[in-house]
Amino acid sequence: MSDCIFCRILAGGAPVSFVYRDERCAAFMDIQPVTAGHLLVIPNRHAADLSELDPEDGAQIFRVGQRLAAALRRSGLPCEGVNLFLADGVAAGQEIFHVHLHVIPRFRGDGFGLRFPPTYGQHPSRVELDETAGRIKEALQRR
């Protein structure tokens, strides 16, 4: 996909600082890091979103993300914790439509965080939870 920046990176058509690469995925430095050491892990085969992602590629992305999180903790960079973040779709904040897992080193006072909606502290009833679970179970069976 010539219009995909991540595909161009993988093909050698854009500058990159790789930290890992295998037959299924690659990991490299994010050029707009949240914190120093912010990495992206992507599948080598283009998949715009999770519905297009080969399950084995997805599994490898998370295995590599886990290894990178451990490496970040050993790296000497400020890293008291790690966030793994994957946005799937515009509403979730996806901006580049090639699946990518962010591996973000975190430390107290880094200024990054998640914001919850005002309704976050309100717990739905068990009936609502059961109804929602039922809808998801039905959707799983339709696959």
Buried (B, 14 or more C-beta within 10 A) or exposed (E): EEEBBBBBBBEEEEEBEEBBBEEBBBBBBBEEBBBBBBBBBBBBBBBBBBEBBEEEBBEBBBBBBBBBBEBBBEEEBBBEEBBBBBBBEEEEEBEEBBBBBBBBBBEEEBEEEEEEEEEEEEEEEEEEEEEEEEEEEEEEEEE
